């Protein structure tokens, strides 16, 4: 059974926030097959050496869309990738809302510099934080965006930092917390 806790995973870019999150999801679903997990995950697409695009995936439905790639012309960029916020929103917003309404555990990956450019995303994250359900949310480490600062200040969110040193053990610690054990 998953404890009613909200956990924020933070860390520098490339430190393993999404890796840690995916491991936790895998471990929780192995422990409890009846656990419904919903929300969204941002996933980098690489050519083996460098990032060539970014997609957002609805965990529950599997729906996904590439929202950042070199062909997109946009004022918002990730490296050389142009970001199409409307494509991002087309999957992320419904994924989070649906998770809030129907799932046992809400996942939001990630609240980062690009994602907070979407006011609809900011609003749905704020709504999700008010639900009395367990949540795991990944957070950009250095952003001074008001939403990120608010999340970091909340008493009901436990912030854990992933580093290259702890990224293999952190998923186990998070699962213990989710199961109501102390670490």
Secondary structure, DSSP 8 states (H G I E B T S, - for coil): ---S-EEEEEESTTSSHHHHHHHHHHHHHHH-TT--EEEEEEEEEESSSSEEEEEEEETTT--EEEEEETT---SSEETTEEE-HHHHHHHHHHHHHHHHHH-SEEEEEEE-TTGGG-HHHHHHHHHHHHSSSEEEEEEESS---HHHHHHHH-TTEEEEE--TTTTTTHHHHHHHHHTT---
